[in-house]
Amino acid sequence: MSEKKYIDSRGWKYQVMPGLGENTYKARYQRPEKQGDVGWKGLAAVPWRETREAAQTDLDQLAEKKGWAEWNG
């Protein structure tokens, strides 16, 4: 499974990132005024997952539902 990143109409960016500890992954978002590794927050709409693939599936489904575009940032 490929890792996809998304961006919404407001310019908010979304991607899967690891949490603290082993085997914890979650979709996170970043507001447009932030850049790089700064300001990423956990997305409340999805749970923590034990694998990156499961977290990516959550993000892909949410992106499809919300109509977000893929982002190559």
N, C-alpha and C positions, 0 to 999 in steps of 0.2 A: 504494500500500500504506500502510495506516495504522500508526502506531507504537503498539504495545501494550506495556503494562507489566504485570508479574505479581507476585503475592505468594504465598508458600507457607504451609503450615500452621504453621511456626515464626515467621512474621512477616518472613521475609527477602524483600527486594524485588529485582526484576530488571528491567533495561531495557538498551536498546542505547545506547552512548555512543561518541563519537569518541575515537581515540587521538591520540598525538602525530604530527605530520606530516599530510600530505594523504592522503585515501583510505584511512584505516584505521578500522575500526569493530569493536566487539566487544560481546557481552552482558556486563553487569557485575552484581554483586550488592552489597547493603548489608544489614548485620545490623540487627535492629530497634532496638538501642540508639543507632544513628546516625541523624542527621537531615540533610536538605538535601543539599548537595554533598559532605559529609564521609563518608569511609570506603568509597567505591565501589571494589571490587576486580574484576579480570578473572576471568571464569568459565572455569575450566580445561577444562571439558567441550566448549567450542566454540572454533574457530580465529578468528584475526583475518581480517577480510574487507575487500575493496576498496570495497564499497558498503554503505550503511546498510540497504538492502533485503535484501541477502544475510545480513547479521548478524541482521536482524529475523526472517528465515525460520528461521535456526538457533534463535533464542530461542523462536519460536512452536512449532516442532517439539518442543523440549525441554519447554516448558510443557505441551503436550498429553500427552506421554509421562509426565510427573511429576504431572499433575493439578493444576497451579497455577491459581489464580483470577486474573482480570484485576484490575488495580489502577489506580485513577485518581488517584494521588497526585501 
